[in-house]
Amino acid sequence: MYYSNSLRQIDNYGATGALNASTLTLPQMLTYALQDEYLAQARYNNILETFGYIRPFAQIRNAELRHINALLPLFYRYQIPLPKDISYTFITTPENIKAAYATKYFTSLKHYVTFEDPIATEELLPIARPKL
């Protein structure tokens, strides 16, 4: 399947939305985080569909699904409506495997910078951590 959209990502979706917001509420943080996970999973699905099975991308795609599943209980706990997954409308197909690896690196870096917020981490980690 070939995906192409010149917009790639709009200003109020996922990590870009979080970075563009001047302040963030808990529902906004969770929504942007889930959208970002949807977006990452769509990128890796696209890469795998285009170039075939490549282990690092398959493993990351599976990790993105785990991230999505970790966020869902927070939406239910705080009665926040789940955002629709429209991530496929924002991705493009990399030209080649080298470009796919560059996308992987950029996505990981952007995710780290966006969500490495001490306030959000303090508030959300105790809730998100599974009890052992």
Buried (B, 14 or more C-beta within 10 A) or exposed (E): EEBEEEEEBBEBBBBBBBEEBEEBEEBBBBBBBBBBBBBBBBBBBBBBEBBEEBEEBBEBBEBBBEBBEBBEEBBEEEEBEEBEBEBBBBBBBBEEBEEBBEBBEEBEEBBEEBBEBEEBEEEBEEEEEEEE
